[in-house]
Amino acid sequence: MLVKDIYQVVEQDFQQVNQLIMEQLNSNVPLVEKIGQHIIESGGKRMRPLLVLLASKSLAYDDNQHALLAAIIEFLHTATLLHDDVVDTSDLRRGKATANAKWGNAPSVLVGDFLYSRSFEMMVQLGDMKIMDILSKSTRVIAEGEVMQLMNVKNPNVSEDQYMQVIQAKTAQLFEASSHTGAVLASATPEQEEALRLYGHHTGMAFQLVDDILDYIGNADELGKNVGDDLAEGKPTLPLIYTMTNGTQEQAQLIRQAIRKGGTENLSQIIEIVQNCGAIDYTNQKAREHVNAAQAAITCLADSPAKQALSALAEMALSRNS
């Protein structure tokens, strides 16, 4: 199943989601709308809203609230992006200037707050306390994950377990919440609900692991961000953690110094070391394990185009280049 085939399963629903997003961006403050539209229209794949739609459709959901839930998820995700780019001092996302690069840090943070607030207004409109409980807890976990990552910056002693804990919180949590709430909305059985929750978790983990690989083998034009950004920020991701453990003492020392210092002074040398020591294969293997677990989780669902799309979407995490 091709990428376009995955989206085609929920094509009409997606149009409704996009319409809702633009309607809910409405504000009496023009700058709020301008910044919100800038980041929402900047070419993202809307992966998390897609999970909501596919999860609910895989359970034969036939009401119209799934588009509202998908829009809520996209607002939560967009708010985290606005805040993350400020924290990371990023100036490029999806090949375009970040909001903080164009308008400054203060407006970006405040519009992120606006989107969080709007998403909770929309949750009230949805009127499902269980979904609100899942999403409110998820936003807390995501914030904790970002703080954990911040604490790990320029620390070469971060373990693989600590790294996995961070990416579960900062990335996989919202994937999990997307498929989980889609299941709840569709009145899933306990087995179906847990299956789709696990599916989202494992797909999100695979997505982030591949993202960290692309920082060392990707193409900047395809990525929409600078190659080596993680190293420049002093982030000890799995490819680096593996290399420090399994490379030579000299290689480990070079990477430890680069993480402590940040920047891209030895980027080309470090990319070569990471690529040659098995770190890419190891990280890919971990991503594959999560994809397999995601696909295994949904075997209990009845066969349908939406279920097939969910399986293909997990697989797509491994082959993406951006």
C-alpha positions in Angstrom: 0.0 0.0 0.0 1.4 3.4 -1.1 1.4 6.5 1.1 -1.4 8.0 -1.1 -3.4 4.8 -0.7 -3.2 5.1 3.1 -4.6 8.7 3.0 -7.2 7.8 0.5 -8.9 5.5 3.0 -10.0 8.6 5.0 -9.8 11.2 2.2 -13.2 12.8 2.8 -12.7 12.8 6.6 -9.3 14.6 6.1 -11.0 17.4 4.1 -13.4 17.9 7.1 -10.4 17.9 9.5 -8.6 20.5 7.5 -11.7 22.7 7.3 -12.1 22.4 11.1 -8.5 23.4 11.7 -8.8 26.6 9.7 -12.1 27.4 11.4 -10.7 26.9 14.9 -7.6 29.0 14.2 -10.0 32.0 14.2 -8.8 34.7 16.6 -9.4 38.4 17.1 -5.7 38.9 17.2 -4.3 38.7 13.6 -0.8 37.6 14.6 -2.3 34.5 16.4 -3.9 33.5 13.1 -0.8 34.3 11.0 1.6 32.2 13.1 -0.9 29.4 13.6 -1.6 29.2 9.8 2.2 29.4 9.1 3.0 26.2 11.0 -0.1 24.3 10.3 0.2 24.9 6.5 4.0 24.2 6.4 3.8 20.8 4.8 3.3 18.3 7.7 1.9 14.9 7.0 -0.8 15.1 9.7 0.3 11.7 10.9 -1.4 12.0 14.3 -4.8 13.1 13.0 -4.5 10.3 10.4 -4.1 7.8 13.3 -7.3 9.1 14.9 -9.3 8.7 11.6 -7.9 5.2 10.8 -8.3 3.9 14.3 -11.9 5.0 14.5 -12.6 3.8 11.0 -11.0 0.4 11.7 -13.8 -0.1 14.3 -16.5 0.9 11.8 -17.2 4.3 13.5 -20.1 6.0 11.7 -20.6 9.3 13.5 -18.9 12.6 12.7 -16.9 13.5 15.8 -13.7 11.8 14.7 -12.8 14.9 12.6 -13.1 17.1 15.6 -10.9 14.8 17.6 -8.3 14.7 14.8 -8.3 18.5 14.7 -7.8 18.6 18.5 -4.8 16.2 18.2 -3.3 18.4 15.4 -3.6 21.5 17.6 -1.9 19.8 20.5 0.9 18.6 18.2 1.3 22.1 16.6 1.5 23.7 20.1 4.4 21.3 21.0 6.2 22.2 17.8 6.0 25.9 18.4 7.4 25.4 21.9 10.0 22.9 20.9 11.5 25.2 18.2 11.9 27.9 20.8 13.6 25.5 23.3 15.8 24.0 20.6 16.5 27.4 19.0 15.6 25.8 15.6 15.4 28.0 12.5 14.2 25.4 10.0 11.3 23.0 10.0 9.9 21.1 7.0 12.1 23.2 4.8 10.7 26.5 6.0 11.6 29.1 8.5 10.3 28.3 12.0 7.8 30.6 13.6 10.4 31.8 16.2 12.8 32.6 13.4 10.2 34.7 11.6 8.4 36.4 14.5 10.5 35.8 17.6 10.4 33.5 20.6 7.7 35.3 22.6 5.0 35.3 20.0 5.7 31.6 19.2 5.4 30.5 22.8 2.2 32.5 23.3 0.6 31.2 20.1 1.5 27.7 21.3 -0.4 28.5 24.5 -3.3 29.7 22.4 -3.4 26.4 20.5 -3.3 24.4 23.7 -6.2 26.4 25.1 -8.2 26.1 21.9 -7.7 22.3 21.9 -9.2 22.1 25.3 -12.1 24.2 24.3 -12.7 21.8 21.5 -12.4 18.8 23.9 -15.2 20.3 25.9 -17.2 20.5 22.7 -16.5 16.9 22.1 -17.9 16.1 25.5 -16.1 12.8 26.3 -14.5 12.8 29.8 -12.4 9.6 29.0 -10.9 11.2 25.9 -10.2 14.4 27.9 -8.5 12.4 30.6 -6.3 10.6 28.0 -5.3 13.8 26.3 -4.8 15.9 29.4 -2.5 13.2 30.8 -0.7 12.9 27.5 0.1 16.7 27.3 1.6 16.4 30.8 3.7 13.4 29.8 4.9 15.2 26.7 6.0 18.2 28.7 7.8 15.9 31.1 9.5 14.3 28.2 10.7 17.6 26.8 12.1 18.5 30.3 13.9 15.1 30.5 15.4 15.7 27.1 16.5 19.2 28.1 18.2 17.7 31.2 20.0 15.2 28.9 21.4 17.9 26.6 25.2 17.9 26.5 25.3 14.8 28.7 27.2 11.9 27.1 26.4 9.6 29.9 22.7 9.1 29.0 21.9 5.4 28.7 19.9 3.6 26.1 17.1 3.1 28.6 17.0 6.8 29.5 16.9 7.7 25.8 14.0 5.3 25.3 12.1 6.9 28.2 12.5 10.3 26.6 11.3 9.4 23.2 8.3 7.4 24.6 7.2 10.6 26.4 8.1 13.3 23.9 7.0 11.5 20.7 5.3 8.1 21.1 2.9 9.5 23.7 0.9 11.6 21.2 0.9 8.8 18.7 -0.5 6.5 21.4 -3.1 9.1 22.5 -4.2 9.5 18.8 -5.0 5.9 18.1 -6.2 5.3 21.7 -8.7 8.1 21.7 -9.8 7.1 18.2 -10.7 3.7 19.7 -12.5 5.2 22.6 -14.5 7.4 20.4 -15.6 4.4 18.4 -16.7 2.6 21.5 -14.0 -0.1 21.3 -14.1 -3.2 23.4 -11.3 -3.3 26.1 -9.3 -5.6 23.8 -9.6 -3.3 20.8 -8.9 -0.2 22.9 -5.7 -1.8 24.2 -4.7 -3.0 20.8 -4.9 0.4 19.3 -3.2 2.1 22.2 -0.3 -0.3 21.8 -0.3 0.2 18.1 0.1 4.0 18.5 2.9 3.5 21.1 5.0 1.2 18.9 4.4 3.2 15.8 5.5 6.4 17.5 8.7 4.8 18.9 9.6 3.5 15.4 8.9 7.0 13.9 11.3 8.7 16.4 14.0 6.1 16.1 14.0 6.5 12.3 14.0 10.3 12.8 17.2 10.0 14.8 18.8 7.8 12.1 18.0 10.4 9.5 20.0 13.0 11.4 23.1 11.0 10.3 22.1 9.6 6.9 19.4 12.0 5.7 19.4 14.7 3.0 18.7 18.2 4.3 16.5 19.1 1.3 14.3 16.0 1.9 14.4 16.3 5.7 13.3 19.9 5.7 15.9 20.5 8.5 19.6 20.6 8.8 21.4 17.2 9.0 23.3 17.0 12.3 20.8 19.1 14.2 20.7 16.7 17.1 24.5 16.7 17.5 24.6 20.5 17.1 22.2 20.7 20.1 24.2 18.2 22.1 21.4 15.6 22.1 22.6 12.0 22.8 20.4 10.0 20.5 20.5 6.2 20.1 23.0 6.2 17.1 25.5 8.2 19.3 24.8 6.1 22.4 25.4 2.9 20.5 28.6 4.3 18.9 30.0 5.4 22.2 29.4 1.9 23.7 30.6 -0.1 20.7 33.2 2.1 18.9 36.8 2.5 19.7 37.9 4.4 22.8 39.1 7.3 20.5 35.8 7.3 18.6 33.8 7.3 21.9 35.9 10.2 23.2 35.4 12.3 20.1 31.6 11.8 20.4 31.5 12.5 24.1 33.4 15.8 23.5 31.0 16.7 20.6 28.0 16.1 22.8 29.4 18.1 25.7 30.3 21.0 23.4 27.4 20.9 20.9 27.9 22.4 17.4 29.0 20.7 14.2 32.7 21.1 14.3 33.4 17.4 13.7 30.1 16.5 12.1 31.4 14.8 9.0 33.9 12.7 10.9 31.2 11.7 13.5 28.7 10.8 10.7 31.3 8.5 9.1 32.0 6.8 12.5 28.3 6.4 13.2 27.6 4.9 9.8 30.6 2.5 9.9 30.2 1.1 13.5 26.8 -0.5 13.1 24.8 2.2 14.9 22.5 2.8 12.0 21.7 -1.0 11.6 21.2 -1.3 15.4 18.8 1.6 15.5 17.0 0.4 12.5 16.6 -3.0 14.1 15.0 -1.4 17.2 12.6 0.5 14.9 11.8 -2.8 13.1 11.0 -4.4 16.4 8.5 -1.7 17.2 6.9 -1.8 13.8 6.5 -5.6 14.2 4.9 -5.0 17.6 2.5 -2.4 16.2 1.4 -4.7 13.5 1.0 -7.6 15.9 -1.1 -5.5 18.2 -3.9 -5.0 15.7 -4.3 -8.6 14.6 -7.4 -8.8 16.8 -9.2 -6.2 14.6 -11.5 -7.2 11.8 -9.9 -7.0 8.4 -10.8 -3.7 6.6 -9.1 -1.1 4.4 -8.5 1.0 7.6 -6.7 -1.9 9.3 -4.6 -2.5 6.3 -3.7 1.2 6.2 -2.7 1.1 9.9 -0.3 -1.8 9.2 1.1 0.0 6.1 1.5 3.2 8.1 3.6 1.5 10.7 5.8 -0.1 7.9 6.1 3.3 6.3 7.9 4.6 9.4 10.9 2.5 8.4 11.2 3.6 4.8 10.5 7.4 5.1 13.2 9.9 4.2 11.7 13.0 5.8 
